[in-house]
Amino acid sequence: MPCIEEMAMRFDLITIFPGFFQGPLDHGIIRRAREAGIIHVLVQDLREFTKDRHRTVDDRPFAARFYRLSRRGRAERHAQ
């Protein structure tokens, strides 16, 4: 029978604001689940996957905000 650590759910959050999640993830039921090893939450900074000197993550807007797919793709591959 697998132990709880092996059955833990993994969440990869890819964001341009990684510091935003430190507070909410360190309180309440989420904190208790993390401490018990039931879930693992990994927060990735999307800007770590940029190659330009300005660490650009967005493309030109068209009625909404779009992230450049190349950055998102690198971040998603890294999360796997």
Backbone as JSON, one array per atom type, in Angstrom:
{
  "sequence": "MPCIEEMAMRFDLITIFPGFFQGPLDHGIIRRAREAGIIHVLVQDLREFTKDRHRTVDDRPFAARFYRLSRRGRAERHAQ",
  "N": [[0.85, -1.18, 0.0], [0.64, 2.21, -0.93], [2.36, 4.96, 0.6], [1.32, 8.06, 2.19], [2.88, 10.17, 1.21], [3.55, 9.31, -1.36], [1.1, 9.41, -2.59], [0.46, 12.04, -2.7], [-0.94, 15.04, -3.96], [0.18, 17.12, -6.59], [0.71, 20.48, -7.24], [1.46, 22.85, -9.62], [2.13, 26.13, -9.8], [2.28, 28.6, -12.09], [3.35, 31.75, -12.48], [3.51, 35.37, -12.75], [3.75, 36.67, -10.44], [5.09, 35.43, -8.01], [5.48, 35.85, -5.26], [3.03, 36.58, -4.29], [1.61, 34.3, -3.61], [2.74, 33.26, -1.34], [1.66, 34.03, 1.17], [-1.19, 33.15, 1.17], [-0.79, 30.35, 0.84], [0.44, 29.58, 3.13], [-1.32, 29.4, 5.22], [-4.19, 28.22, 7.04], [-6.22, 25.48, 5.84], [-4.78, 24.7, 3.6], [-2.1, 25.03, 4.37], [-1.98, 23.1, 6.43], [-2.43, 20.76, 4.94], [-0.17, 20.77, 3.31], [1.86, 20.52, 5.25], [1.26, 17.98, 6.21], [1.92, 16.48, 4.08], [0.11, 15.86, 2.14], [-0.45, 17.4, -0.05], [1.61, 18.96, -2.54], [2.9, 22.04, -3.34], [4.25, 23.9, -5.85], [5.66, 26.89, -6.71], [6.29, 28.68, -9.55], [8.22, 31.19, -11.12], [7.31, 32.88, -13.91], [8.91, 34.64, -15.27], [11.48, 33.64, -15.03], [11.9, 32.08, -17.21], [12.34, 33.59, -19.41], [14.17, 35.07, -22.13], [15.04, 37.53, -22.92], [16.52, 40.73, -22.08], [14.79, 42.31, -20.63], [13.06, 40.63, -19.43], [10.54, 39.94, -20.5], [7.19, 38.89, -20.54], [4.7, 39.13, -21.63], [2.71, 39.56, -24.59], [1.76, 41.72, -27.34], [-1.16, 43.5, -26.42], [-4.54, 42.55, -27.09], [-7.47, 43.31, -26.58], [-7.29, 41.85, -24.29], [-5.03, 40.32, -21.94], [-2.15, 38.71, -23.07], [0.06, 36.04, -22.76], [3.32, 35.34, -23.86], [3.66, 32.52, -25.77], [5.97, 31.0, -25.98], [7.39, 31.4, -23.59], [5.57, 30.44, -21.71], [5.41, 27.79, -22.53], [8.03, 26.85, -22.03], [8.04, 27.08, -19.25], [5.97, 25.31, -18.55], [7.03, 22.87, -19.46], [9.19, 22.67, -17.74], [7.88, 22.34, -15.32], [6.88, 19.79, -15.51]],
  "CA": [[0.0, 0.0, 0.0], [1.49, 3.39, -1.01], [2.27, 5.89, 1.72], [0.67, 9.34, 1.86], [3.81, 10.96, 0.41], [3.47, 8.87, -2.75], [-0.22, 9.72, -3.11], [0.26, 13.48, -2.6], [-1.26, 15.78, -5.18], [1.17, 18.14, -6.89], [0.19, 21.66, -7.93], [2.48, 23.76, -10.13], [1.57, 27.44, -10.09], [3.18, 29.38, -12.93], [2.82, 33.1, -12.32], [4.5, 36.46, -12.77], [3.75, 37.21, -9.08], [5.25, 34.29, -7.11], [5.38, 36.27, -3.86], [1.62, 36.71, -3.94], [1.08, 33.04, -3.12], [3.36, 32.84, -0.08], [0.72, 34.22, 2.27], [-2.33, 32.23, 1.15], [-0.39, 28.95, 0.94], [1.0, 29.33, 4.45], [-2.37, 29.53, 6.24], [-5.41, 27.43, 6.95], [-6.24, 24.07, 5.44], [-3.7, 24.46, 2.63], [-0.87, 24.85, 5.16], [-2.03, 21.81, 7.11], [-2.27, 19.71, 3.93], [1.25, 20.77, 2.91], [2.65, 19.97, 6.36], [0.96, 16.55, 6.32], [2.41, 15.82, 2.88], [-1.01, 15.47, 1.28], [-0.27, 18.15, -1.31], [2.86, 19.68, -2.77], [2.65, 23.21, -4.18], [5.48, 24.5, -6.35], [5.37, 28.16, -7.37], [7.33, 29.01, -10.53], [8.17, 32.54, -11.66], [7.33, 32.8, -15.36], [10.01, 35.47, -15.79], [12.71, 32.85, -15.05], [11.99, 31.36, -18.47], [12.49, 34.54, -20.51], [15.54, 35.15, -22.64], [15.42, 38.91, -23.22], [17.05, 41.41, -20.91], [13.71, 42.94, -19.89], [12.27, 39.54, -18.86], [9.2, 40.16, -21.01], [6.35, 37.7, -20.56], [3.45, 39.36, -22.34], [2.75, 39.96, -25.99], [0.93, 42.9, -27.54], [-2.54, 43.23, -25.99], [-5.66, 42.64, -28.01], [-8.67, 43.2, -25.76], [-6.98, 41.07, -23.08], [-3.59, 40.13, -21.74], [-1.67, 37.44, -23.62], [1.44, 35.7, -22.44], [4.03, 34.75, -24.99], [3.57, 31.08, -25.64], [7.28, 30.37, -25.82], [7.73, 31.43, -22.16], [4.67, 29.53, -21.02], [5.79, 26.43, -22.9], [9.24, 26.48, -21.27], [7.66, 26.93, -17.84], [5.19, 24.08, -18.4], [7.93, 21.72, -19.59], [9.98, 22.61, -16.52], [7.02, 21.86, -14.25], [6.64, 18.36, -15.66]],
  "C": [[0.89, 1.25, 0.0], [1.3, 4.31, 0.21], [1.66, 7.21, 1.24], [1.57, 10.19, 0.96], [3.72, 10.59, -1.07], [2.14, 9.24, -3.39], [-0.49, 11.23, -3.13], [-0.03, 14.09, -3.97], [-0.21, 16.88, -5.35], [0.5, 19.26, -7.69], [1.36, 22.53, -8.34], [1.8, 25.06, -10.51], [2.61, 28.23, -10.87], [2.61, 30.79, -13.0], [3.92, 34.14, -12.49], [4.57, 37.14, -11.39], [3.92, 36.07, -8.07], [5.13, 34.66, -5.63], [3.95, 36.39, -3.38], [1.09, 35.46, -3.25], [1.69, 32.59, -1.79], [2.4, 32.95, 1.09], [-0.42, 33.22, 2.26], [-1.95, 30.76, 1.31], [0.15, 28.58, 2.31], [-0.02, 29.44, 5.57], [-3.47, 28.52, 5.99], [-5.21, 25.99, 6.51], [-5.14, 23.73, 4.44], [-2.38, 24.23, 3.37], [-0.86, 23.49, 5.83], [-1.85, 20.65, 6.13], [-0.82, 19.63, 3.46], [2.11, 20.15, 4.0], [2.46, 18.47, 6.5], [1.46, 15.77, 5.11], [1.31, 15.34, 1.95], [-0.93, 16.16, -0.07], [1.13, 18.76, -1.34], [2.54, 20.82, -3.72], [3.98, 23.82, -4.55], [5.11, 25.75, -7.12], [6.56, 28.52, -8.25], [7.14, 30.44, -11.01], [8.32, 32.45, -13.18], [8.49, 33.59, -15.95], [11.36, 34.73, -15.79], [12.93, 32.17, -16.39], [12.1, 32.3, -19.67], [13.95, 34.59, -20.93], [15.97, 36.58, -22.94], [15.82, 39.63, -21.93], [15.98, 42.08, -20.06], [12.78, 41.92, -19.21], [10.8, 39.67, -19.23], [8.41, 38.86, -21.06], [5.07, 37.9, -21.37], [3.7, 39.8, -23.78], [1.92, 41.23, -26.13], [-0.51, 42.59, -27.15], [-3.53, 43.37, -27.14], [-6.91, 42.31, -27.21], [-8.45, 42.35, -24.5], [-5.47, 40.94, -22.98], [-3.19, 38.76, -22.26], [-0.23, 37.23, -23.2], [2.07, 35.06, -23.66], [4.1, 33.24, -24.79], [4.92, 30.41, -25.43], [7.68, 30.34, -24.34], [6.87, 30.44, -21.4], [5.03, 28.08, -21.3], [7.03, 25.97, -22.14], [8.9, 26.25, -19.81], [6.87, 25.64, -17.63], [6.07, 22.84, -18.54], [8.78, 21.55, -18.33], [9.17, 22.03, -15.36], [6.78, 20.36, -14.33], [7.82, 17.63, -15.11]]
}
